[in-house]
Amino acid sequence: MNPAGFFKKYLMPANLPAGISTAGTVALERGYYHGIVFDIPGAEVKINGQWIRCNAENADLIKSQNPMTLEWRLNGTLLRKLGYKPGDTVTGQVVTVDDEWNGLNITTDISIRVE
């Protein structure tokens, strides 16, 4: 049974990245991110051809976009600028939504090792 009830199906994130190099970038595919990545240092979203950092300052801008069509990434260079180094762990959450962004919010914890 769909715990979302009358909402359309939702997709929990799968195949989340386990590690990232401070010299690299990890793409977060749209197919398994039916949601908003937030509170993850180094996460960025592409809006109108420009990469925007996911943080509290940009949260309203990101949430106003269609989460099913946004392109996501984890930027290792940005992590390095934020002070992360090999051996550190980056933690945060992903908000997963239903297929039509009807307001269903399910959070999934994410933990990424800096290599």
All heavy atoms as an XYZ file, in Angstrom:
892
protein
N       0.839     -1.183      0.000
C       0.000      0.000      0.000
C       0.881      1.243      0.000
O       1.907      1.288      0.661
C      -0.907     -0.003      1.222
C      -1.811      1.210      1.302
S      -2.928      1.034      2.707
C      -3.522      2.695      2.787
N       0.470      2.229     -0.720
C       1.227      3.477     -0.784
C       0.965      4.290      0.479
O      -0.154      4.733      0.718
C       0.779      4.251     -2.030
C       1.542      5.550     -2.211
O       2.289      5.953     -1.326
N       1.338      6.196     -3.331
N       2.008      4.500      1.328
C       1.793      5.259      2.554
C       1.378      6.700      2.281
O       0.926      7.403      3.165
C       3.130      5.207      3.274
C       4.081      4.522      2.382
C       3.359      4.023      1.176
N       1.529      7.132      1.045
C       1.152      8.501      0.716
C      -0.352      8.648      0.565
O      -0.859      9.739      0.368
C       1.842      8.923     -0.588
N      -1.090      7.541      0.638
C      -2.540      7.616      0.532
C      -2.976      8.035     -0.855
O      -2.648      7.380     -1.838
N      -3.699      9.136     -0.944
C      -4.231      9.567     -2.231
C      -3.197     10.273     -3.095
O      -3.449     10.584     -4.239
C      -5.461     10.466     -2.036
C      -5.166     11.748     -1.322
C      -4.746     12.872     -2.022
C      -5.308     11.829      0.058
C      -4.482     14.058     -1.353
C      -5.038     13.015      0.732
C      -4.628     14.132      0.027
N      -2.024     10.557     -2.544
C      -0.982     11.168     -3.361
C      -0.458     10.157     -4.370
O      -0.513      8.953     -4.147
C       0.199     11.633     -2.496
C      -0.115     12.805     -1.624
C      -0.151     12.663     -0.248
C      -0.360     14.051     -2.170
C      -0.436     13.741      0.577
C      -0.640     15.140     -1.360
C      -0.683     14.980      0.012
N       0.077     10.648     -5.458
C       0.726      9.748     -6.412
C       2.004      9.214     -5.786
O       2.483      9.734     -4.792
C       1.008     10.483     -7.718
C      -0.267     10.861     -8.454
C       0.016     11.280     -9.857
C      -1.287     11.519    -10.592
N      -1.065     11.864    -11.992
N       2.563      8.198     -6.391
C       3.737      7.552     -5.805
C       4.884      8.533     -5.639
O       5.001      9.520     -6.347
C       4.189      6.381     -6.674
C       4.762      6.783     -8.014
C       5.076      5.553     -8.840
C       5.597      5.911    -10.210
N       6.927      6.474    -10.207
N       5.715      8.256     -4.673
C       6.905      9.059     -4.452
C       8.125      8.159     -4.597
O       8.028      6.946     -4.459
C       6.889      9.729     -3.074
C       6.819      8.750     -1.928
C       7.976      8.209     -1.388
C       5.594      8.353     -1.421
C       7.915      7.302     -0.366
C       5.525      7.435     -0.386
C       6.689      6.919      0.143
O       6.617      6.014      1.155
N       9.242      8.748     -4.867
C      10.475      7.994     -5.030
C      11.467      8.396     -3.947
O      11.864      9.542     -3.863
C      11.097      8.274     -6.399
C      10.263      7.850     -7.606
C      10.967      8.237     -8.891
C       9.999      6.364     -7.576
N      11.831      7.445     -3.113
C      12.882      7.716     -2.144
C      14.210      7.725     -2.887
O      14.401      6.964     -3.839
C      12.908      6.635     -1.067
C      11.686      6.630     -0.189
S      11.467      8.166      0.728
C      12.720      7.962      1.993
N      15.137      8.567     -2.479
C      16.435      8.573     -3.138
C      17.096      7.198     -3.036
O      17.026      6.547     -2.013
C      17.232      9.619     -2.350
C      16.191     10.495     -1.759
C      15.028      9.600     -1.458
N      17.707      6.779     -4.118
C      18.437      5.511     -4.160
C      19.801      5.798     -4.756
O      20.013      6.818     -5.402
C      17.686      4.502     -5.017
N      20.726      4.913     -4.534
C      22.071      5.068     -5.092
C      22.700      6.406     -4.724
O      23.319      7.072     -5.534
C      22.040      4.938     -6.621
C      21.413      3.637     -7.062
O      21.694      2.599     -6.480
N      20.562      3.693     -8.065
N      22.486      6.813     -3.484
C      23.078      8.066     -3.046
C      24.595      7.928     -3.016
O      25.119      6.875     -2.685
C      22.561      8.432     -1.654
C      21.079      8.766     -1.580
C      20.635      8.855     -0.132
C      20.790     10.063     -2.299
N      25.314      8.964     -3.365
C      26.775      8.863     -3.365
C      27.303      8.636     -1.954
O      26.790      9.211     -0.995
C      27.223     10.224     -3.910
C      26.077     11.149     -3.657
C      24.843     10.299     -3.757
N      28.306      7.769     -1.832
C      28.903      7.477     -0.524
C      30.146      8.313     -0.290
O      30.548      8.525      0.850
C      29.250      5.994     -0.437
N      30.770      8.774     -1.373
C      32.006      9.525     -1.210
C      32.175     10.572     -2.289
O      31.556     10.499     -3.349
N      32.995     11.568     -1.981
C      33.296     12.620     -2.957
C      34.714     13.127     -2.713
O      35.159     13.236     -1.570
C      32.287     13.787     -2.876
C      32.584     14.828     -3.953
C      32.256     14.398     -1.485
C      31.553     15.932     -4.079
N      35.413     13.389     -3.804
C      36.742     13.987     -3.722
C      36.606     15.499     -3.705
O      35.712     16.055     -4.338
C      37.570     13.562     -4.933
O      38.694     14.399     -5.081
N      37.488     16.178     -2.986
C      37.439     17.639     -2.970
C      37.881     18.229     -4.300
O      37.788     19.426     -4.509
C      38.317     18.224     -1.847
O      39.647     17.738     -1.996
C      37.769     17.849     -0.477
N      38.339     17.360     -5.202
C      38.719     17.833     -6.538
C      37.677     17.445     -7.581
O      37.866     17.682     -8.762
C      40.087     17.250     -6.925
N      36.577     16.832     -7.147
C      35.611     16.329     -8.119
C      34.199     16.828     -7.894
O      33.920     17.584     -6.965
N      33.315     16.398     -8.774
C      31.901     16.740     -8.688
C      31.095     15.463     -8.907
O      31.431     14.664     -9.772
C      31.531     17.789     -9.761
O      32.293     18.973     -9.535
C      30.054     18.131     -9.712
N      30.047     15.272     -8.108
C      29.187     14.103     -8.235
C      27.811     14.574     -8.687
O      27.177     15.391     -8.020
C      29.061     13.350     -6.889
C      28.080     12.193     -7.011
C      30.424     12.858     -6.429
N      27.361     14.070     -9.833
C      26.030     14.418    -10.331
C      24.976     13.678     -9.522
O      25.148     12.516     -9.177
C      25.905     14.057    -11.805
N      23.880     14.362     -9.201
C      22.743     13.751     -8.513
C      21.615     13.692     -9.529
O      20.977     14.682     -9.830
C      22.343     14.593     -7.300
C      23.461     14.837     -6.281
C      22.974     15.719     -5.149
C      23.973     13.523     -5.721
N      21.382     12.517    -10.078
C      20.472     12.374    -11.211
C      19.045     12.736    -10.840
O      18.560     12.387     -9.771
C      20.527     10.939    -11.734
C      21.896     10.564    -12.275
C      21.955      9.103    -12.670
O      20.885      8.482    -12.836
O      23.064      8.595    -12.805
N      18.376     13.403    -11.763
C      16.988     13.806    -11.547
C      16.091     12.604    -11.300
O      15.143     12.688    -10.551
C      16.465     14.577    -12.761
C      17.060     15.963    -12.869
C      16.609     16.621    -14.128
N      17.369     16.141    -15.274
C      17.592     16.836    -16.359
N      17.114     18.050    -16.464
N      18.296     16.347    -17.357
N      16.387     11.489    -11.960
C      15.511     10.332    -11.881
C      15.258      9.832    -10.474
O      14.190      9.329    -10.184
N      16.235      9.939     -9.576
C      15.988      9.447     -8.232
C      15.953     10.581     -7.210
O      15.907     10.357     -6.025
C      16.993      8.364     -7.818
C      18.454      8.743     -7.808
C      18.988      9.508     -6.789
C      19.313      8.283     -8.799
C      20.328      9.822     -6.763
C      20.656      8.591     -8.774
C      21.160      9.353     -7.751
O      22.485      9.649     -7.735
N      15.963     11.797     -7.662
C      15.815     12.927     -6.747
C      14.515     13.654     -7.048
O      14.513     14.730     -7.616
C      17.000     13.888     -6.840
C      18.112     13.485     -5.923
C      19.100     12.626     -6.345
C      18.130     13.928     -4.611
C      20.099     12.229     -5.487
C      19.117     13.534     -3.747
C      20.116     12.684     -4.178
O      21.100     12.276     -3.340
N      13.400     13.046     -6.731
C      12.115     13.740     -6.816
C      11.987     14.533     -5.523
O      11.205     14.210     -4.644
C      10.971     12.744     -6.948
C      10.783     12.259     -8.348
N       9.592     11.798     -8.794
C      11.622     12.186     -9.397
C       9.710     11.430    -10.068
N      10.930     11.654    -10.439
N      12.795     15.545     -5.384
C      12.748     16.285     -4.142
C      13.761     17.393     -4.090
O      14.372     17.753     -5.088
N      13.941     17.925     -2.930
C      14.821     19.054     -2.708
C      15.980     18.588     -1.843
O      15.774     18.064     -0.760
C      14.062     20.188     -1.976
C      12.850     20.646     -2.788
C      14.980     21.342     -1.667
C      13.156     21.312     -4.087
N      17.176     18.784     -2.319
C      18.355     18.508     -1.509
C      18.548     19.733     -0.618
O      18.548     20.854     -1.098
C      19.593     18.310     -2.397
C      20.812     18.057     -1.536
C      19.391     17.166     -3.372
N      18.698     19.523      0.663
C      18.916     20.679      1.524
C      19.780     20.284      2.716
O      19.906     19.114      3.048
C      17.593     21.270      1.987
C      16.881     20.493      3.062
C      16.768     21.007      4.335
C      16.340     19.260      2.790
C      16.107     20.298      5.329
C      15.681     18.549      3.773
C      15.561     19.067      5.054
N      20.380     21.286      3.334
C      21.248     21.065      4.489
C      22.372     20.083      4.191
O      22.757     19.306      5.060
C      20.435     20.581      5.698
C      19.592     21.689      6.305
O      19.900     22.866      6.025
O      18.660     21.384      7.047
N      22.863     20.075      2.955
C      24.026     19.258      2.620
C      25.097     20.198      2.094
O      24.940     20.763      1.011
C      23.705     18.188      1.561
C      22.584     17.270      2.049
C      24.955     17.366      1.242
C      22.138     16.271      1.018
N      26.171     20.395      2.833
C      27.241     21.271      2.333
C      27.744     20.779      0.982
O      27.903     19.588      0.761
C      28.332     21.139      3.407
C      27.600     20.710      4.635
C      26.466     19.849      4.155
N      27.963     21.698      0.072
C      28.493     21.353     -1.241
C      27.450     21.014     -2.274
O      27.789     20.783     -3.434
N      26.155     20.958     -1.886
C      25.099     20.646     -2.851
C      24.722     21.890     -3.645
O      24.629     22.982     -3.094
C      23.876     20.085     -2.139
N      24.535     21.701     -4.951
C      24.153     22.795     -5.837
C      23.050     22.326     -6.777
O      22.921     21.136     -7.052
C      25.346     23.254     -6.685
C      26.485     23.844     -5.889
C      27.651     24.249     -6.770
O      28.087     23.420     -7.597
O      28.110     25.377     -6.630
N      22.262     23.267     -7.268
C      21.200     22.975     -8.226
C      21.358     23.933     -9.400
O      21.771     25.078     -9.230
C      19.805     23.099     -7.575
C      19.560     24.499     -7.044
C      18.718     22.695     -8.531
N      21.052     23.439    -10.601
C      21.198     24.250    -11.806
C      19.859     24.888    -12.158
O      18.876     24.198    -12.409
C      21.694     23.384    -12.965
C      22.219     24.180    -14.140
C      22.853     23.240    -15.152
C      23.632     23.980    -16.202
N      24.267     23.048    -17.147
N      19.828     26.214    -12.131
C      18.625     26.972    -12.465
C      18.975     27.970    -13.560
O      19.884     28.785    -13.390
C      18.072     27.718    -11.235
C      17.687     26.715    -10.138
C      16.871     28.581    -11.613
C      17.248     27.353     -8.838
N      18.260     27.871    -14.679
C      18.518     28.757    -15.824
C      19.992     28.773    -16.230
O      20.564     29.825    -16.494
C      18.043     30.181    -15.516
C      16.546     30.261    -15.310
O      15.795     29.521    -15.932
N      16.103     31.136    -14.433
N      20.595     27.589    -16.253
C      21.975     27.460    -16.705
C      23.027     27.880    -15.698
O      24.212     27.864    -15.998
N      22.617     28.223    -14.480
C      23.571     28.676    -13.471
C      23.497     27.769    -12.254
O      22.416     27.419    -11.782
C      23.250     30.121    -13.062
C      24.207     30.686    -12.039
C      23.893     32.133    -11.697
O      22.970     32.730    -12.266
N      24.632     32.712    -10.779
N      24.666     27.374    -11.722
C      24.704     26.536    -10.531
C      24.506     27.409     -9.303
O      25.222     28.382     -9.095
C      26.027     25.784    -10.442
C      26.102     24.668    -11.427
C      26.794     24.656    -12.601
C      25.442     23.406    -11.346
N      26.588     23.464    -13.255
C      25.775     22.679    -12.505
C      24.596     22.819    -10.409
C      25.293     21.393    -12.739
C      24.115     21.540    -10.645
C      24.470     20.836    -11.803
N      23.512     27.073     -8.486
C      23.147     27.815     -7.287
C      23.408     26.934     -6.067
O      22.964     25.786     -6.015
C      21.646     28.197     -7.305
C      21.293     28.963     -8.576
C      21.271     28.980     -6.048
C      21.873     30.325     -8.681
N      24.099     27.464     -5.097
C      24.392     26.705     -3.888
C      23.114     26.471     -3.089
O      22.291     27.372     -2.928
C      25.405     27.485     -3.042
C      25.817     26.766     -1.784
C      26.905     27.538     -1.078
N      27.037     27.075      0.287
C      27.661     27.736      1.237
N      28.223     28.890      0.981
N      27.739     27.255      2.448
N      22.947     25.254     -2.581
C      21.801     24.927     -1.741
C      22.111     25.372     -0.315
O      22.924     24.754      0.367
C      21.513     23.431     -1.756
S      20.995     22.812     -3.355
N      21.491     26.439      0.106
C      21.630     26.899      1.482
C      20.378     27.658      1.866
O      19.467     27.839      1.063
C      22.895     27.747      1.665
C      22.924     28.981      0.784
O      21.910     29.411      0.249
N      24.099     29.558      0.620
N      20.304     28.093      3.123
C      19.101     28.769      3.608
C      18.793     30.034      2.809
O      17.631     30.349      2.551
C      19.261     29.107      5.093
N      19.827     30.713      2.375
C      19.652     31.956      1.621
C      18.952     31.724      0.287
O      18.187     32.559     -0.184
C      21.028     32.587      1.389
C      21.012     33.964      0.781
C      22.406     34.553      0.690
O      23.139     34.492      1.690
O      22.752     35.045     -0.392
N      19.210     30.575     -0.347
C      18.642     30.277     -1.663
C      17.467     29.296     -1.614
O      16.966     28.889     -2.658
C      19.734     29.698     -2.573
C      20.828     30.696     -2.842
O      20.575     31.890     -2.980
N      22.066     30.228     -2.910
N      17.037     28.914     -0.413
C      16.016     27.865     -0.281
C      14.716     28.208     -1.000
O      14.145     27.367     -1.695
C      15.744     27.585      1.193
N      14.232     29.423     -0.852
C      12.961     29.789     -1.482
C      13.060     29.756     -3.003
O      12.132     29.312     -3.687
C      12.497     31.173     -1.017
C      12.015     31.167      0.432
O      11.691     30.069      0.941
O      11.988     32.246      1.040
N      14.182     30.205     -3.533
C      14.399     30.175     -4.985
C      14.373     28.738     -5.491
O      13.702     28.427     -6.479
C      15.738     30.829     -5.339
C      16.212     30.659     -6.785
C      15.265     31.378     -7.741
C      17.628     31.185     -6.954
N      15.068     27.841     -4.805
C      15.143     26.446     -5.239
C      13.780     25.765     -5.121
O      13.336     25.066     -6.026
C      16.211     25.692     -4.431
C      17.600     26.255     -4.765
C      16.152     24.184     -4.699
C      18.696     25.782     -3.852
N      13.084     25.986     -4.027
C      11.787     25.336     -3.812
C      10.722     25.835     -4.779
O       9.730     25.151     -5.008
C      11.336     25.537     -2.367
C      12.152     24.723     -1.386
C      11.696     24.970      0.038
C      12.551     24.172      1.015
N      12.157     24.407      2.404
N      10.926     27.009     -5.356
C       9.939     27.530     -6.307
C      10.062     26.876     -7.682
O       9.190     27.014     -8.522
C      10.088     29.050     -6.452
O      11.279     29.367     -7.149
N      11.148     26.140     -7.912
C      11.365     25.458     -9.181
C      10.701     24.086     -9.149
O      10.358     23.572     -8.087
C      12.862     25.294     -9.458
C      13.670     26.578     -9.339
C      13.239     27.623    -10.335
O      13.129     27.359    -11.526
N      12.982     28.826     -9.848
N      10.543     23.468    -10.309
C       9.987     22.118    -10.374
C      11.077     21.127     -9.988
O      12.060     20.975    -10.712
C       9.487     21.826    -11.792
C       8.839     20.472    -11.897
O       9.092     19.573    -11.098
N       7.989     20.303    -12.895
N      10.923     20.429     -8.851
C      12.000     19.543     -8.396
C      12.260     18.364     -9.319
O      13.318     17.758     -9.254
C      11.509     19.073     -7.022
C      10.031     19.217     -7.086
C       9.778     20.415     -7.961
N      11.297     18.036    -10.196
C      11.513     16.894    -11.082
C      12.370     17.260    -12.290
O      12.797     16.385    -13.037
C      10.172     16.322    -11.555
C       9.591     15.292    -10.599
S       9.033     15.955     -9.038
C       7.432     16.627     -9.492
N      12.590     18.532    -12.522
C      13.349     18.917    -13.713
C      14.683     19.564    -13.385
O      15.422     19.929    -14.286
C      12.531     19.907    -14.578
O      12.256     21.082    -13.812
C      11.226     19.276    -15.035
N      14.993     19.699    -12.108
C      16.243     20.337    -11.736
C      17.410     19.357    -11.806
O      17.252     18.165    -11.592
C      16.152     20.914    -10.320
C      15.183     22.085    -10.154
C      15.132     22.505     -8.686
C      15.578     23.262    -11.017
N      18.557     19.877    -12.084
C      19.791     19.094    -12.126
C      20.585     19.408    -10.869
O      20.777     20.571    -10.530
C      20.584     19.484    -13.374
C      21.804     18.627    -13.634
C      22.502     19.020    -14.935
O      21.880     19.726    -15.757
O      23.658     18.639    -15.104
N      21.029     18.361    -10.168
C      21.726     18.517     -8.901
C      23.162     18.039     -9.003
O      23.488     17.204     -9.820
C      21.035     17.683     -7.819
C      19.589     17.949     -7.650
C      18.562     17.303     -8.290
C      18.988     18.923     -6.823
N      17.358     17.819     -7.880
C      17.593     18.823     -6.986
C      19.503     19.874     -5.943
C      16.707     19.625     -6.299
C      18.620     20.675     -5.265
C      17.237     20.549     -5.445
N      24.006     18.523     -8.104
C      25.359     17.988     -7.989
C      25.925     18.294     -6.605
O      25.449     19.192     -5.911
C      26.271     18.576     -9.065
C      26.656     20.030     -8.839
C      27.552     20.532     -9.950
N      28.020     21.895     -9.714
C      28.765     22.585    -10.547
N      29.131     22.042    -11.701
N      29.161     23.811    -10.250
N      26.922     17.514     -6.234
C      27.739     17.815     -5.069
C      29.073     18.318     -5.593
O      29.720     17.652     -6.399
C      27.952     16.567     -4.215
C      26.737     16.069     -3.447
C      27.070     14.754     -2.743
C      26.275     17.099     -2.439
N      29.471     19.481     -5.157
C      30.651     20.145     -5.673
C      31.796     19.997     -4.677
O      31.804     20.630     -3.617
C      30.323     21.622     -5.918
C      31.446     22.374     -6.586
O      32.602     22.003     -6.479
N      31.110     23.443     -7.266
N      32.775     19.168     -5.028
C      33.918     18.939     -4.153
C      34.753     20.184     -3.935
O      35.287     20.404     -2.845
N      34.860     21.030     -4.955
C      35.614     22.280     -4.816
C      34.957     23.174     -3.771
O      35.633     23.801     -2.948
C      35.697     23.009     -6.169
O      36.339     22.150     -7.108
C      36.475     24.301     -6.056
N      33.619     23.227     -3.796
C      32.889     24.022     -2.810
C      33.092     23.445     -1.409
O      33.289     24.195     -0.443
C      31.404     24.063     -3.165
C      30.480     24.832     -2.229
C      30.955     26.268     -2.033
C      29.048     24.824     -2.762
N      33.095     22.121     -1.286
C      33.359     21.501      0.017
C      34.722     21.924      0.549
O      34.880     22.234      1.727
C      33.294     19.971     -0.091
C      31.914     19.341     -0.161
C      32.027     17.842     -0.399
C      31.127     19.623      1.111
N      35.719     21.920     -0.333
C      37.068     22.324      0.066
C      37.064     23.777      0.547
O      37.665     24.116      1.570
C      38.054     22.129     -1.089
C      39.506     22.326     -0.673
C      40.487     21.983     -1.785
N      40.311     22.860     -2.933
C      39.912     22.456     -4.147
N      39.661     21.183     -4.372
N      39.775     23.316     -5.129
N      36.339     24.648     -0.180
C      36.253     26.059      0.214
C      35.546     26.221      1.555
O      35.813     27.172      2.289
C      35.524     26.866     -0.858
C      36.328     27.075     -2.121
C      35.553     27.868     -3.149
C      36.354     28.043     -4.418
N      35.577     28.734     -5.475
N      34.625     25.301      1.858
C      33.907     25.346      3.133
C      34.725     24.747      4.274
O      34.268     24.706      5.414
C      32.574     24.603      3.002
C      31.532     25.254      2.087
C      30.334     24.334      1.887
C      31.082     26.601      2.647
N      35.942     24.254      3.965
C      36.833     23.739      4.999
C      36.849     22.234      5.173
O      37.508     21.720      6.075
N      36.140     21.496      4.313
C      36.151     20.041      4.405
C      37.428     19.484      3.797
O      37.942     20.014      2.817
C      34.932     19.439      3.695
C      33.655     19.642      4.463
C      32.931     20.822      4.319
C      33.184     18.678      5.343
C      31.756     21.035      5.040
C      32.011     18.878      6.057
C      31.313     20.056      5.902
O      30.159     20.265      6.612
N      37.932     18.410      4.392
C      39.165     17.779      3.911
C      38.997     16.268      3.915
O      38.049     15.748      4.531
C      40.350     18.206      4.769
C      40.190     17.891      6.232
C      41.279     18.562      7.062
C      41.144     18.252      8.531
N      39.859     18.517      9.140
N      39.880     15.540      3.212
C      39.769     14.079      3.187
C      39.683     13.503      4.598
O      40.406     13.919      5.504
C      41.049     13.641      2.469
C      41.361     14.798      1.568
C      40.973     16.021      2.358
N      38.774     12.550      4.766
C      38.540     11.939      6.059
C      37.325     12.506      6.772
O      36.786     11.876      7.685
N      36.873     13.689      6.361
C      35.680     14.289      6.952
C      34.422     13.613      6.417
O      34.448     12.971      5.366
C      35.603     15.787      6.636
C      36.660     16.602      7.371
O      37.251     16.084      8.340
O      36.895     17.752      6.958
N      33.323     13.780      7.123
C      32.034     13.269      6.688
C      31.064     14.437      6.541
O      30.973     15.280      7.428
C      31.463     12.252      7.698
O      32.386     11.166      7.833
C      30.117     11.718      7.236
N      30.387     14.472      5.407
C      29.368     15.485      5.140
C      28.013     14.836      5.392
O      27.737     13.761      4.860
C      29.460     15.966      3.675
C      28.367     16.976      3.374
C      30.833     16.561      3.389
N      27.199     15.449      6.217
C      25.880     14.894      6.504
C      24.796     15.915      6.172
O      25.050     17.111      6.131
C      25.737     14.493      7.984
O      25.942     15.649      8.801
C      26.729     13.416      8.356
N      23.588     15.420      5.923
C      22.466     16.300      5.626
C      21.235     15.485      5.323
O      21.169     14.307      5.660
N      20.261     16.114      4.682
C      19.011     15.439      4.372
C      18.535     15.783      2.969
O      18.904     16.812      2.411
C      17.921     15.849      5.364
C      18.133     15.338      6.761
C      16.989     15.734      7.662
O      16.512     16.854      7.614
N      16.548     14.805      8.492
N      17.711     14.894      2.441
C      17.018     15.115      1.180
C      15.531     15.067      1.503
O      15.074     14.175      2.212
C      17.352     14.015      0.151
C      16.555     14.215     -1.121
C      18.841     13.996     -0.154
N      14.765     16.043      1.023
C      13.307     15.984      1.152
C      12.774     15.336     -0.112
O      13.015     15.815     -1.208
C      12.694     17.390      1.299
C      11.168     17.284      1.328
C      13.180     18.051      2.575
N      12.086     14.223      0.034
C      11.509     13.518     -1.094
C      10.039     13.889     -1.205
O       9.346     13.969     -0.200
C      11.626     11.993     -0.898
O      12.991     11.686     -0.633
C      11.170     11.254     -2.126
N       9.576     14.132     -2.418
C       8.190     14.549     -2.618
C       7.492     13.594     -3.569
O       8.133     12.788     -4.235
C       8.118     15.986     -3.183
C       8.771     16.956     -2.219
C       8.761     16.081     -4.544
N       6.170     13.703     -3.637
C       5.437     12.857     -4.573
C       5.615     13.387     -6.000
O       6.162     14.463     -6.211
C       3.954     12.792     -4.191
C       3.290     14.132     -4.297
O       3.449     14.953     -3.380
O       2.624     14.376     -5.307
N       5.156     12.631     -6.971
C       5.431     12.930     -8.373
C       4.963     14.302     -8.842
O       5.495     14.847     -9.782
C       4.804     11.870     -9.286
C       5.602     10.570     -9.273
O       6.710     10.568     -8.712
O       5.113      9.588     -9.826
N       3.951     14.841     -8.193
C       3.451     16.132     -8.649
C       3.641     17.233     -7.624
O       3.017     18.281     -7.695
C       1.974     16.007     -9.056
C       1.804     15.156    -10.293
C       0.374     15.165    -10.823
O      -0.519     15.735    -10.169
O       0.172     14.589    -11.910
N       4.561     16.997     -6.658
C       4.917     18.029     -5.687
C       3.674     18.525     -4.958
O       3.391     19.700     -4.854
C       5.648     19.172     -6.394
C       6.274     20.225     -5.505
C       6.001     21.565     -5.540
C       7.247     20.051     -4.505
N       6.752     22.228     -4.602
C       7.531     21.319     -3.956
C       7.913     18.947     -3.990
C       8.455     21.509     -2.925
C       8.840     19.136     -2.971
C       9.092     20.402     -2.458
N       2.880     17.545     -4.468
C       1.630     17.879     -3.792
C       1.807     18.168     -2.306
O       0.841     18.213     -1.564
C       0.620     16.738     -3.954
C       0.046     16.702     -5.351
O      -0.263     17.734     -5.913
N      -0.082     15.512     -5.905
N       3.026     18.312     -1.873
C       3.251     18.678     -0.479
C       3.643     17.529      0.427
O       3.860     17.730      1.615
N       3.737     16.328     -0.099
C       4.191     15.203      0.714
C       5.688     15.354      0.958
O       6.461     15.479      0.017
C       3.916     13.884     -0.008
C       4.481     12.630      0.654
C       3.753     12.356      1.964
C       4.361     11.440     -0.274
N       6.091     15.373      2.199
C       7.512     15.535      2.524
C       7.996     14.355      3.356
O       7.475     14.087      4.423
C       7.738     16.822      3.319
C       7.438     18.051      2.501
O       7.832     18.127      1.352
N       6.737     19.001      3.084
N       8.996     13.663      2.850
C       9.640     12.573      3.574
C      11.130     12.856      3.532
O      11.699     13.063      2.460
C       9.355     11.211      2.910
C       7.857     10.953      2.899
C      10.091     10.093      3.628
C       7.458      9.744      2.088
N      11.767     12.894      4.678
C      13.199     13.199      4.684
C      14.028     11.925      4.729
O      13.657     10.938      5.366
C      13.580     14.095      5.875
O      13.218     13.435      7.088
C      12.890     15.438      5.794
N      15.150     11.957      4.024
C      16.107     10.864      4.006
C      17.462     11.427      4.391
O      17.907     12.422      3.823
C      16.199     10.245      2.598
O      14.912      9.769      2.208
C      17.195      9.105      2.564
N      18.097     10.811      5.395
C      19.433     11.266      5.800
C      20.455     10.843      4.763
O      20.325      9.795      4.129
C      19.801     10.685      7.166
C      18.923     11.226      8.277
O      18.484     12.390      8.172
O      18.686     10.487      9.253
N      21.473     11.650      4.609
C      22.551     11.329      3.682
C      23.874     11.582      4.388
O      24.013     12.529      5.168
C      22.432     12.160      2.390
C      23.523     11.774      1.385
C      22.456     13.646      2.661
C      23.358     12.425      0.013
N      24.824     10.699      4.172
C      26.160     10.834      4.755
C      27.173     10.537      3.660
O      27.109      9.489      3.011
C      26.322      9.840      5.924
O      27.601      9.954      6.473
N      28.075     11.461      3.434
C      29.051     11.352      2.335
C      30.453     11.484      2.906
O      30.745     12.423      3.653
C      28.792     12.456      1.287
C      27.362     12.350      0.768
C      29.801     12.369      0.151
C      26.840     13.621      0.177
N      31.305     10.565      2.539
C      32.698     10.584      2.994
C      33.536     11.431      2.035
O      33.474     11.261      0.828
C      33.231      9.143      3.044
C      34.639      8.988      3.534
C      35.077      7.530      3.453
N      35.089      7.056      2.064
C      34.139      6.331      1.483
N      33.070      5.985      2.156
N      34.244      5.939      0.231
N      34.315     12.335      2.588
C      35.223     13.129      1.759
C      36.506     12.330      1.581
O      37.119     11.886      2.569
C      35.520     14.500      2.413
C      36.449     15.319      1.539
C      34.223     15.255      2.656
N      36.882     12.107      0.318
C      38.049     11.261      0.029
C      39.241     12.093     -0.416
O      39.092     13.187     -0.889
C      37.679     10.266     -1.073
C      36.534      9.375     -0.650
C      35.982      8.529     -1.773
O      36.199      8.878     -2.964
O      35.310      7.536     -1.479
